[in-house]
Amino acid sequence: MHKLDALLIGGAWPELMVAALNLLTRTGFTVDVISTNPLFKRNRSIRDYFLAKQDDVLLKIASEKVKREYSLVVIGDDPTLGKILHSDLSTDEKLALLPVTSKEHLAHVFSKTGLSQAFRKNGLLTPDFRIANDEEGLRNAARELGHPLFIKLDSASGGTGIFESSDPGDLESAIGRVKAYPVLVQKKVQGVEVSMEAFYQNGKLIHFAYSIPEKYKYRFGPTTVRRFIQLSLLEQRVFDDLGLLGSALGAHGFVNISSIRSSIDGNLYFFEADMRPNLWLAHPRYFGDDPARGIRTYFLTGATLEQPYPFDVHYPPEILLPHALRVGWGDLLLNRYQVWKHLPENFFYFILRYRVWAWARQNMVTLYRCLLPKPHRAIIK
């Protein structure tokens, strides 16, 4: 049996790092971790753990550690992608860490403008767009595209930095909220959003999941409930498009893909492809399609995703799944969407650490601020 070693780097989003770590260990990888978060210090599933409290330390350790020639390197969050991409590391060192195959594919990593250009250049359907470098360019782009449209900061994540302009009347308000250029000005495609969590190696599609978001934490933000559809029920073009996308992006790892299925022509229009995993990466196992199985098979045999994809008769064609770390307290307490059946590893730790403690801390801060004279309240954060 081949020895599988993986390097996981990040820490800005610890819950996502844990989800990725759990998937990697279930796949059969021996995992080393470089993190800015001390959460992993006593995790027994990690072989080597390195705590990097400063960015330069993280980059130095990562550039040295990756010389070990791991089977897989996974970046666990957008901020870490940005740190590596914009660092002083050499191009070869960046390519050893980032989930792309060549320097020609670096332009779209953590860049909405670069991504849209890559989609268009390689023949993938994507909403019509313009790139604006200042306010006047933004106004011109809006006139050319027409409303409704979106204005997107180039390197924003988590649904932040996205502003919708429904008509010329609210364009100036949207422009006033833009704090950095360039921005992507993108025509809004009417339809249903579709999300796909994919895994590629050398641009080849190894596994993916297909779901329709049903609920969101906030507008343009992360999803809390999704409707997953078995891959065997999808049309051939979905597989073809994802194959083309992997080649276009030089994808070499996890890719979190967003698209719109147009209500006009029924086609998928791709508008997002984050080069990292997300919190939903392991949810397919709840309906018998564990990505760990497909990823392990690839590393052991070289087999990529094949068609026709088998239909699992033990599960329904579609299944509604929540994410326990994102649904509200009411949904958790009342077990809506059968959320208790889908609790992730370390669930109670994250609830205590990132919900209960965060809530208590915020209330303490509010109380102490009220007790201090106004000139001194800013010192309490």
N, C-alpha and C positions, 0 to 999 in steps of 0.2 A: 504494500500500500504506500502511495506517495505521502511524503511528509508535507503537511500544509502549514505554513507560517503566515500570519497576518500582522500588520502594524496598523493600529488605530490611533489617530491623532485628533485632538480637539479639546473640548471642555466648556465652551461657551454655552452649549445646550446639553447639560449632563443627562437629561432623560433620553435624548436621542443617542448619545454615546452608549448608554446602557442597552438600549434596544439593538444597536448595531453589534455590540459585544456579545449579547445573548445569541443573536443570529449566527455570528461567526463561530462561536463555540459549538452550537448545535450542528453547524455544517461540518465540523471536524477540524477547524483551525486551532493551532496553538497561537495565542494572541499576546503581543506586546502592546503596551499603551503609553503614549506620551500625552499628558493632559495638563491643562492649567487648573484643573479642579481636583482637590484632594479626595473626592468621593471614592476613587478607585483604589485607594491605598491598601485596603485590606481585602480586596476582592480576590478570592482564591482561584478564580478561573483565568486570571492573568499570569503569564509567565514572568515578564519583566515590566515594571511600572516606573515611569519617570515623571516626577512632578516638576513642571516648568512654570515658575511664577511670573516670568517675564517673557515677552515675545522673542527677544534675541536668544534666550536660552532654549525656548521651544524649537526655533529654527535650527540652531546649532546641533541640538540632540537629534532632531529629525534628519538632518543632512548626513550625520554620521551613522545613525542607526540604519538608514535605508540602504547603506552599502552592503548590508547583510543579504540582499537580494530576496526579499519576501515574495511569497506567491501572490499576495494581495496587500495593497496599501489603501486604507479607507480614511478619508477626511470627514470628520463628524459634524461640521457646521460651516455655515457661510463665512463667519468672521475668520476662521482658520484658513479657509480657501483664499480669502483676501490677503491675509498675512503672508502666505507662501507666494502667491502670485505677484505681489508688489514688493517682495523682499529683494535683497541683494544677492540671493542665491543665483548660481549660474543657470542657464536654460536647461542643461542636462540634469542638474539637481532638482529643479522644479518639476521636470517631466517624470523623474523617479518618484515624486510624491503626489502629483496631481493626476486625476483620473482621465487623462487624455493621452493619445498615442504619439503626438508630434507637436513641434513648436507652432506649426500652422494652425493648430486647434486651441492655442492658449487664448486667443482673442475673445472667445465666447464664455470663458470661465468667469463666473460672477459678474457678467455684463449683459444686460438686457439688449443693448444696442448690438453688441457683437453676436448675440444669439439670433436676433431677428435677421441680421445680415447673413449668417450661416444658413438659416432655414431657406431664405430666398435664393441664395446662390446655388443651393443644392436641390432645388425643385420641390421642397416641402411646402405645403399650403400653410400660410401664416397670415394673420390680419395685415392689411396694408398699413404701412408705417412711414414715418419720417424721423430724422434725427435732428434735434434742435440744439444749437450751441449757445443761445441767448434768448431773451424774451421776444425779440422781434422775429427770430427764426421760429419760435414756438407759435406765434400768432400766424405766421405764414403757413406753417405746417397744418394748423387747424383749418385754415381756409381751404387748403388743397384737399385735405381728407374729408372734410365735412363732419358734422356731428351725427350721433354721439361718438365720443372718443375717450381714450385714456391717456394720461400723462404719467410716465413712469420714470423715477430716478434710476440711473443706470445700474447701481449696485445695491439696491434696497432688497430686503428679504422679509419673510414673515408677513407679507401683506402691507407693510409700511411703505411709504413713499409712492403710493399709487393714488392718483386723483382723477376722478371722472368728471368730464364736462359734457353735460347732456345737450346743451344748446349754446349759441354764442353769448347769451346773457350771463352765463356763469363761468365763461372762460377766464375772465380777468381774476375772479376769485380763486380759481385753480392755479393760475399763474402766480398769484401772490403767495401761494404756499410752497412753491418750488424754491429751494434754497441752494441748489447746486446744479450745474450743467456739465456735460450734455444730458439731455433727457430723451427718452423714446416717446414719440407721439404716435399712438396706435389707434386705428379705426376699431370701433366696437363691433364685433360679430354677434348677431342675435342667435341664440341657441342654448344648448345645455352643456355645462362644463363636464369634462371627462378627465379623470386623473389616472395616471399610469406610473407605477413604481417598477422600474426596469433595472436589470443588471446586464452589463455588456463586458466583453473581453475582446480587445483588439477590434472594436467596432462591430462585433458580432453579438446578436441578441441571444442571451442565455435563458432569461426568465423575465416575465412581467406580470403585473396584476392590473385589472381594468375595473374602475369604479366610478360611480356618479356621486359627487358630494350632495348630501341631503341637508346638512345643517353646518353652520359656521360659528366660530367663537365671536367674530365681529366681521364687519364688511371687509372683503378682500383678505380676511385673515385665515388662520388654519381651520380645517374642517373638524367637526366633532362626530358626525355620523355619515357613513357612506353606504351606498348600495353596490356591492360587488357582483360581477357577472362572470360566470364561468367562461374561460377562454374559448372553449369549443363552440360557443354560440356566436362568436364574433366573425364578421366578414373578413375575407382574405386581405382586403386593403389595409386593415389595421395592422396586421403582421408585416405587410410590405412597407407601410409608412414607418413603423418602428425600426425595421431593418435599415431603411434609408436614413433615418435619423441617427442611428448609431454610427453609420459610415460618415455622415455629414459632420458630426461632432467629434469624431475620433474617440468615441466613448470607451472608457476602459475602467469600469467600476459601476457604482450605483448612480442612477439618474432618476430624478423626481420630475416627471413630465406632466404638464398641464395643457389642455386643449379645449376647444369649443366645437361641439358637433352642431354645425350650422342648421338652423331651422329652414333655411332657403334651399340648399342643395344637398344636405345630409352628410357633407364631408367633414372630416376633422381638420381644424385649423389650429396649429401648434403655436403657443405663445410663451411657454416657459419650459425650461429644462435645467433644473438645478443639479449640478454635478456632485451630488451627495445623496445619502439615504434620507428618509424621513421617518416619522414615528409609525407610519402604516406599513413599513417594509415587511413585517412578519405576519400581518393579518390574514394573508391567504391560507395560512395553515389551519384557520378556523373553518375552512370549507374544503380541506383535503389537498390543497395545492401548495405545500410548504416550499418556499423558495430555497430553503436549505438543501433540499433534495436535488433540485436542478443545478444549483451552484456546485455542490459536491460532485455530482456526476460529471460536470464540465471539467473540473480540475483533475479528476481521476481518469477520464476517458477522452476528453476533448470534444464531447458531444454538445452541440448547440441546440437551441429550441427547434423542435420538429413539429411538422403538421402531417395529418390532422391531429389537433390536440385532443386527448381523450376526455370524454364527458364522465364525471364522477357521479354515478347513480346514487351514491349514498348522501348526496347533498342536493338542495334545490338549484334550479338554474340561476337564481338570484338570491342574495342573502344580505340583509341589512345589519351592519356592524357598527357599534360605537367605539370610540377610543376612551378608555376609562380615565386617562390623564387629562382629557379635554372636556368631557361632558360636565354639566353643572352639578351642584350638590343635590338638587332635587332628583335629577336623573340617577345619580349614584344611590341615593337612599331608597328610592322607589324601584330600583332595578329595571329602569326603562331600557328597552332594546336588549334585555337580558345581559346587561353590562357585567354582572357578577361572573358570568361564564367566560368573560374575555379580559380578566385582570392581568396586566403584564407583570413580569418579574419586577421585584422591588417596588411594587405598587404602593404599599403602605408607607415605605420610607419616603417616597416622593410626595405623597399626600401630606405627611407630617412636616417634611422639610420645606416644600415649595408652596403649600397651600395654608396649612394651619399656622406654621411659624411665620410665614410672610404676612398673613392676616394679623397675627398678634403683634408683630413688629411694627406694622403700619399704624395700628391703633396706639401703640406706645409712643411712636414718633409724633402722632397727632396730639396726644395728650400733653407730652412734654413741651411741644411748641406753644400750646395754649398757655402753659404756666410761665413761659419766659416773656420778658418784655419784647415788643415787636422788633426793635433793632437787633436783637440777638437770636431770633428764631431761625435765621438762615443757616446757622452753624449746625443745626440738627438735620440730618439727611435720612 
